[in-house]
């Protein structure tokens, strides 16, 4: 995945029974998916919700997440204690010579510790349940290092978007037929709205997507972005595909300019018979401006 370098003015989310929530301002981060200097919009959750079900965020277990950061991210849910433990091998947030970093969250989102250097760590966690799906949830994790008080200078901030849940076992992946996934919720690093449609051909082992986004993104300008791509589905139910398209950006003199955008999407299928889908994506202009986020939802 890719590098996040995000400045956040506000983060909004829809509360759920097990959701850890907080509001935070953040600065510089790292990773391979994404860069933005703008507010973070709440996930676009479909209005209709399925019958109540036990969700991944409410079920004890360890889940391998698909995230917008490099390295591997796992989330361990302990229902008995109401805690969430996030372990990351992301090199952009690890102390020197450390192989992984674990942060444990309980109750509401903020956790604070002090490092031997005197620097202070703030770690936030947000979790969302998606109305159209029962086996995949979405989340955000913000890890921030501040200089000792009263300085409080931000020395490091890493924002990770991720999805996690009950992945479709390899033995349960369809080998024939097609499926479309258009009822997906998105969580985006912009003040914008996006629609993502995915179409899987299980017989051919291929997947295609179209992505459209409108709103303030990249460099703070209004954009009208269109991108698409296609790739392969692995035998274990994961997929990856390249993205390419254009974004029409407003210019101060009036009118628009058209920018090329390229990037990548990675994801997996969740639930019985690949009934649900989730993943992460990033797009970038030649100037280095980035748009990124996650998505999750159920088969049509």
Order of alpha helices (4+ residues) and beta strands (2+ residues): beta-beta-beta-beta-beta-beta-beta-beta-beta-beta-beta-beta-beta-beta-beta-beta-beta-beta-beta-beta
